[in-house]
Amino acid sequence: MHLLDRTQWLLMACLLCVSGSLLGQEYPNRVVRIVVADTAGAASDVALRLLANKLSETWGQQVVVDNRPGANGIIGAEFVAKAKPDGYTLLTGVVSMLAMNQFVYKKLPYDSLRDFLPITQIATNHFVLIVAPSLPVTSVAALVKLAKSRPGEIHYASPGIGNQQHLAAEMFARAAGIKIVHIPHKGTAPALISVMGGQVAMMTAAGAAAAPHIANGRLRLLATFGKQRAAVFPDAPTLVESGYPDAVVLGWTGLVAPAGTPPDILNKVSREIGRLLTAADVRSALAVPGSDLTPSTPEVFGAFIKEEIEKWSQVIRLVGLEHSQ
């Protein structure tokens, strides 16, 4: 009897150990790293740090942001593509990194569809068509008329060659049948300054970056690039309304994981991010004019990325930038 009791106790102890071991293996049970391919203090970095802190509180495990900027997101993306697919190294993905680079660069150390799995979209950024206040136009129609009367004389700014702002301007120019000249700058801020100062006539930009300057009159907003009007710019027509149904551009940020990451981990992270992004305190902290929080499922985000890849591949080929870098 005593021997049986002892055996029963040993079996119970073993079961408890196994149970505890399995619980200890539940994701996450150690530090989770989210790579941001931008500098500390950038908009994506600020948002991800807030989400990382909230996830740390929820999971009881530290979630850290790892900044790996450079080469239009290639450095950060390559690092995560080669990471172990266990859910402990994730990537903040943006449109240029996941939907454009493969068509612009001759050699890319990752493949967006092969090397990553989607988790969730985080935010959508409205794009705007803005001009210098000194330019004598107050509508898209007037801008197009002016550009057609002065082919090759209207200059536009962008943060460089092959980025979304450059390509959005070229998309609009082709839709409108106008010839405008690209003046690349070293970053969004210098490009905006050139337009505000009248050195360059126009540009396309993320609404979040342009909103303060639109509000104070240093930039004139002609239209937005979404399918519907942006709530933050309710009086501005879309380019679709202005007669250019194919000139639709949205910036976006999302989260992806290395290919091979278990689906249950992807779904868990997606659910947690979705829950956080619907919380009032988080939405308030991340509220930025020109940007909307848009969480989604892995399936929805994956389908969206494929649509963006198809769209931007065509634009890049039309502009003549395919494998130009």
Salt bridges, closest charged atoms under 4 A:
GLU26 OE2 - LYS268 NZ 3.83
ASP45 OD1 - ARG49 NE 2.95
ASP66 OD2 - ARG33 NH1 3.32
ASP66 OD2 - ARG68 NE 2.91
GLU78 OE2 - LYS82 NZ 2.84
ASP86 OD2 - ARG30 NH2 2.85
ASP115 OD1 - ARG114 NE 2.89
GLU153 OE1 - ARG150 NE 3.33
GLU170 OE1 - ARG174 NH1 2.47
GLU241 OE2 - ARG229 NE 2.87
GLU272 OE1 - ARG275 NH2 3.17
ASP281 OD2 - LYS54 NZ 2.92
ASP292 OD2 - HIS126 NE2 2.69
GLU308 OE2 - LYS311 NZ 3.24
GLU322 OE2 - ARG317 NE 3.20
